[in-house]
Amino acid sequence: MLGFRLAGLRCVHTVEADDYEERLMELLDDSSVGILVVQSSDLGNLNPAQRARAMESIAPVVVPVGGEEGDLREKVKRAIGVDLYKTERD
């Protein structure tokens, strides 16, 4: 959590496993949340409908971290809609 706060995030939530699904759905409905960073493994434990809702969410954007969800470049590109790593040679 400290790392996220040092990165400038103003609000960090920690959630216990037993109420993860309920809390995630609440945060997806919270208009004050812009980016929701979650563990990939936690998303894998959701039922398919909730996982699809989270991954298709535009506001907030859900960014899975850890695991095998693809490389950082693709995660950043999906989260903000711009390829920050793109160079003139790409």
C-alpha angles and dihedrals in degrees: 000000000000090000091056092049091049088052089060103262110150099198126040122178126197116197132193118234095245094061099029097111094048093046093046091053090049091052091048088057094046109104091201091066115089103168125023115196114198138170112262090224090057091053088052090060094057122096112261095256094052092044091051091049091051095046094046094047115121098183106059101023110219114219115191115208131192127023124054101314094129133274128315092251092062093045092053091045091052093045099051103017095238131096101231091181095057115120131188088263094057 
